[in-house]
Amino acid sequence: MSGGLEALLADPDVSEILLNGGGRAFVERAGRLEPVSVDLDETGVRRVVERIIAPLGLRLDRSSPIVDARLPDGSRLHAVLSPVAVDGTCVAIRRFGAGHRLSDFGLTPAGAELLRWAIAAGWNLLLAGGTGAGKTTLLNALAGEVSLDERIVTIEETAELALGQPHVVRLEARPPNAEGAGAVPVRALVRAALRLRPDRLIIGEVRGEEAFDLLQALNTGHSGSLCTIHANGPGEALARLEHLVLLAGVGLPLEAIRAQIRSSIDAVVHVTRQPDGDRAIESIAELSGSINLRCLYPGPGRAVPNRRRRRPHGDEEIGP
């Protein structure tokens, strides 16, 4: 690489590098964006991207102006070529730090205990948040709580998770080639994963028709699974999941979809990015009754109810 990108990628405080075209560049440090000087013109940016993606069999040109790639260190690169990117080729490189713990998300001891218990008890958790809120980082932290003797199958559009357990199978979607063939979508990977004898399914993000296949999987005994969804709260997460299942065109009435969600998802965990750049878990809400949500953990800065919590499928009690 050139133009100073090596130094930025080597900086452990940099979590994201953004090249906006026209020589403009920004980095994210501690959750805040700041401008930086990078000596790369339009030609230089294209050359850097081509050097990264060529060994992966990918290309960036007028016939394929958008590309996703994974760097050797696990970072994710997304590039959009000019003139689709009006002001010049744009690149976003997102880095994923290792060693994140639940304590990094502003949880009270009771909140961290609740999530660890939910993982051990085999709850299916839906992690919700906006862009850059920390959903994947939280997913990685929660997945790290899974027992070492369980078989985990991960499914991602672009592989980002870094799990330390010894029994992990990683599946990554594949875009179509230049001829429009050879694509392997996330939906196909969800179906394939069920034949790989998973104890836990972990899906990087539910964003399309695979939502229906996920619900089917969770309804056939695959408890303790984790997935993320782009939404601004627990209620919005369930509504979005409904819409994604409807988009799959399976012909189910809304009430039947809601019944499947109710029997598949145990709780929604909502994570946000705070004004100071820190990520924090705002709430943990259990599905109860129909498709209603019962708040188990209100999040930092709010009063935590002094009551005992029950498993939705048993008599064990936990919590303060």
Secondary structure, DSSP 8 states (H G I E B T S, - for coil): --TTHHHHHH-TTEEEEEEEETTEEEEEETTEEEEE-----HHHHHHHHHHHHGGGT---BTTB-EEEEE-TTS-EEEEE-TTTSTTS-EEEEE---S---GGGGT--HHHHHHHHHHHHHT--EEEEE-TTSSHHHHHHHHHTTS-TTS-EEEEESS-------SSEEEEE-B---TTS---B-HHHHHHHHGGG--SEEEES---STHHHHHHHHHTTT--S-EEEEE-SSHHHHHHHHHHHHHHTT----HHHHHHHHHHH--EEEEEEE-TTS-EEEEEEEEEETTTEEEEEE--TTS------EE-TTSS-EE--
